[in-house]
Amino acid sequence: MIFDKTIVAPATAPGQSGVGIIRVSGSAVIKVIEKFLRISMKPRFAHYTSFSDITGKILDYGIALFFPAPFSFTGEDILEFHGHGNSVLLDLLMKNILLIKNVRIARPGEFSERAFLNNKMDLVQAEGINDLINAQSELSIQASLRSLNGDFSKKIRDIISLLKKLYARIEAVINFPDEINESSLISDIRICLSDAIYLMKKLIFKGCQGNLLYNGISIVITGPTNVGKSSLFNYLSNQKISIVTNIPGTTRDVMCKNIWINGARYELVDTAGLRKSNDVIELIGIKLAKKNIQSCRHIFLILDASQDKYSNNILVKKYIDGLRKNQNITIIFNKIDLIHKKPCLDIVFNQFKCIYLSIKYKMGINFLKDRMHEISSELNAGEDVFLARNRHLSALKASLKYLKHGKEWLNKNLCIELFSEDVRLAIEAMLTITGNFSSSDLLEKIFSDFCIGK
């Protein structure tokens, strides 16, 4: 696709740095080379040269790179100035480049948008660039890279191919009933449909895992009052965020902190101690605590190891019985120094991890950090976890819903034409993910979230 305007933008963050990069993409790149570099440029070769202004006055010295169309990031001619990272100097060079006819400042994400429109990448890969730039943990970087490399896109294309095959067979039953073995074809359709539903469910599951890795694994710290919830929160946060006292009910609000352990990002949530209370403010805090417990991925239930064992076991069972699907819990018995017990790891109710430690004396903390690493490893199991945005997951779930609805038509031997329509809608929903079937409004919304220069 040929665009009327050539775009220019800094490709490095604003502020002082050792190197500052300005990127130019479009048909006016050759004119920019003639005006500001005045050298003959070899494609994909680093030229050390001077950068001039429109009058020929030298502004800076640095490296210039030329990537001719169509073998460039955007599919257009691209020129990059790698100069000194002085924001005043970069602005001056930008102002001079903008004096060239048909050159304008790039919109956020416009370089990636042009790459998508010129078929240099699909929409998932383009979004993967922005996700990689904004990733805040090692594991989310790996998941973003898999999307950028096309792993996610390939799985989407495989399912679309299977759905198109399914759609073609359904249409054959509808349009050529006298020329085919209908019972044999219906049997193939059932197999094909089951395969598509299985692959889609698997893709949704992996996408949700990647989404959790990117946004951070939410862990709510809960339990009765005065068991060490805020002490643990402060220790893992490496900051004194929550107030710690011997007075029950000190924590009345929800405190949140992002931490990074072994390359994974966690969102720790400290909550009010759960107990009966007549204090209006504390009751609000307890209500917020319960709300966060219901919505989190994982619960750290902290109990006082020196308290009555029977009462603690009843409380543990109550929490376990209240767990939702895909929600897990780790039971932490704190204050083992009061009962002279050594730190250890145990299993309760045949499956849930139980850790005995002392936050005060930093005993057994490694067991807890190992458990947190285990939680992130469960999400990142295998090499096929990729980053799926909410947009992708919504489209996948919509497509799955159409297929399940179509399966009902098929199983009841009802109107196969309606089944065909469900499959067609499922294909359209899938195509919106990679951008083969996307509205201009959707594209504008997606790329507006990108940084300028990308």
Long-range contacts (C-beta under 8 A, 24 or more apart in sequence): 1-75, 1-114, 1-117, 1-118, 2-27, 3-27, 3-76, 3-114, 4-102, 5-102, 5-103, 5-104, 6-32, 6-100, 6-102, 6-103, 6-104, 7-103, 7-104, 7-105, 7-106, 7-107, 7-110, 7-111, 7-114, 8-94, 8-97, 8-98, 8-103, 8-104, 8-105, 8-106, 9-105, 9-106, 9-110, 9-111, 9-452, 9-453, 10-90, 10-94, 10-452, 10-453, 11-80, 11-453, 11-454, 12-85, 12-453, 14-87, 15-85, 15-87, 16-85, 16-86, 16-87, 17-85, 18-84, 18-85, 19-62, 19-82, 19-83, 19-84, 19-85, 20-82, 20-83, 20-84, 20-85, 20-86, 20-87, 20-89, 20-90, 21-80, 21-81, 21-82, 21-83, 21-453, 22-80, 22-81, 22-83, 22-90, 22-93, 22-94, 22-97, 23-78, 23-79, 23-80, 23-111, 23-453, 24-78, 24-79, 24-80, 24-81, 24-97, 24-103, 25-72, 25-73, 25-74, 25-76, 25-77, 25-78, 25-79, 25-106, 25-111, 25-114, 26-76, 26-77, 26-102, 26-103, 27-76, 27-77, 27-102, 28-100, 28-101, 28-102, 28-103, 29-66, 29-76, 29-77, 29-78, 29-79, 30-77, 31-100, 31-101, 32-79, 32-97, 32-100, 32-103, 33-64, 33-66, 33-79, 35-100, 36-81, 36-93, 36-96, 36-97, 37-64, 39-64, 41-66, 42-66, 43-67, 43-68, 43-71, 44-71, 51-81, 51-83, 51-93, 53-92, 53-93, 53-96, 54-96, 54-99, 59-89, 59-92, 59-93, 59-96, 60-84, 60-89, 60-93, 70-118, 73-111, 73-115, 73-120, 74-111, 74-114, 74-115, 74-118, 74-120, 75-114, 75-115, 75-118, 75-119, 75-120, 76-114, 76-118, 105-452, 106-452, 106-453, 107-447, 107-448, 107-452, 108-447, 108-448, 108-449, 108-450, 108-451, 108-452, 109-446, 109-447, 109-448, 109-449, 109-450, 109-451, 109-454, 110-447, 111-453, 111-454, 112-447, 112-450, 112-454, 113-443, 113-447, 116-435, 116-443, 122-150, 122-153, 122-434, 122-435, 122-436, 123-433, 123-434, 123-435, 123-438, 123-443, 123-446, 124-150, 124-152, 124-153, 124-156, 124-392, 124-433, 124-434, 124-435, 125-149, 125-150, 125-153, 126-435, 126-446, 126-447, 127-389, 127-446, 128-152, 128-387, 129-450, 129-454, 130-449, 130-450, 130-451, 130-454, 131-214, 131-387, 131-389, 133-451, 133-454, 135-214, 136-216, 136-258, 136-260, 136-265, 137-213, 137-216, 137-260, 137-263, 137-264, 137-265, 138-263, 138-264, 139-213, 139-263, 139-264, 139-265, 139-376, 139-379, 139-380, 140-210, 140-213, 140-214, 140-265, 140-387, 142-380, 142-385, 143-210, 143-213, 143-214, 143-380, 143-385, 143-386, 143-387, 144-214, 144-387, 146-210, 146-383, 146-384, 146-385, 146-386, 146-387, 147-210, 147-386, 147-387, 147-388, 151-384, 151-386, 152-207, 152-386, 152-387, 152-388, 152-392, 153-434, 155-199, 155-203, 156-203, 156-430, 156-433, 156-434, 157-434, 158-199, 159-196, 159-199, 159-200, 159-203, 159-430, 160-427, 160-430, 160-431, 162-192, 162-195, 162-196, 162-199, 163-196, 163-423, 163-426, 163-427, 163-430, 164-427, 165-192, 166-192, 166-193, 166-196, 166-423, 167-420, 167-423, 167-424, 167-427, 170-416, 170-419, 170-420, 170-423, 171-420, 173-416, 174-416, 174-417, 174-420, 186-410, 189-410, 190-410, 193-403, 193-406, 193-407, 193-410, 196-403, 197-400, 197-403, 197-404, 197-407, 200-396, 200-399, 200-400, 200-403, 201-400, 203-396, 204-393, 204-396, 204-397, 204-400, 206-384, 206-385, 206-386, 206-388, 207-386, 207-387, 207-388, 207-392, 207-393, 207-396, 208-388, 208-393, 209-379, 209-380, 209-385, 210-385, 210-386, 210-387, 210-388, 211-387, 211-388, 211-389, 211-390, 211-393, 212-297, 212-379, 213-264, 213-265, 213-376, 213-379, 213-380, 213-385, 213-387, 214-387, 215-267, 216-258, 216-265, 216-266, 216-267, 217-264, 217-265, 217-266, 217-267, 217-297, 217-298, 217-375, 217-376, 217-379, 218-266, 218-267, 218-269, 218-295, 218-296, 218-297, 218-298, 219-266, 219-267, 219-268, 219-269, 219-296, 219-297, 219-298, 219-299, 219-300, 219-372, 219-375, 220-269, 220-271, 220-289, 220-292, 220-293, 220-296, 220-298, 220-299, 220-300, 221-268, 221-269, 221-270, 221-271, 221-300, 221-302, 222-271, 222-274, 222-289, 222-293, 222-299, 222-300, 222-301, 222-302, 223-273, 223-274, 223-301, 223-302, 223-303, 224-273, 224-274, 224-275, 224-303, 224-304, 224-315, 225-249, 225-250, 225-273, 225-274, 225-275, 226-273, 226-304, 227-273, 227-302, 227-303, 227-304, 227-334, 227-335, 228-302, 228-304, 228-334, 228-335, 228-359, 228-360, 229-270, 229-271, 229-273, 229-302, 230-255, 230-270, 231-334, 231-359, 231-360, 232-300, 232-302, 232-332, 232-334, 232-359, 232-368, 233-257, 233-268, 233-270, 235-359, 235-362, 235-365, 236-268, 237-268, 241-270, 242-270, 248-273, 248-275, 249-273, 249-275, 249-277, 249-279, 249-282, 251-285, 252-281, 252-282, 252-284, 252-285, 253-285, 253-288, 254-285, 254-288, 254-289, 254-292, 261-369, 261-372, 261-373, 261-376, 262-369, 262-372, 262-373, 262-376, 263-376, 264-372, 264-373, 264-376, 264-380, 266-372, 266-376, 269-296, 294-324, 296-327, 297-326, 297-327, 297-328, 298-327, 298-328, 298-329, 298-330, 298-375, 299-323, 299-327, 299-328, 299-329, 299-330, 300-329, 300-330, 300-332, 301-329, 301-330, 301-331, 301-332, 302-332, 302-334, 303-331, 303-332, 303-333, 303-334, 304-333, 304-334, 304-335, 305-333, 305-334, 305-335, 305-336, 305-338, 305-339, 305-341, 305-356, 306-335, 306-338, 306-339, 316-348, 316-349, 317-349, 320-349, 320-352, 328-352, 328-375, 330-354, 330-355, 330-368, 330-371, 331-355, 332-357, 332-368, 333-357, 334-358, 334-359, 335-359, 335-360, 336-363, 336-364, 337-361, 337-363, 343-367, 345-371, 391-433, 391-446, 392-433, 395-429, 395-430, 395-432, 395-433, 396-429, 396-430, 396-433, 398-426, 398-429, 399-425, 399-426, 399-427, 399-429, 399-430, 400-426, 402-426, 402-429
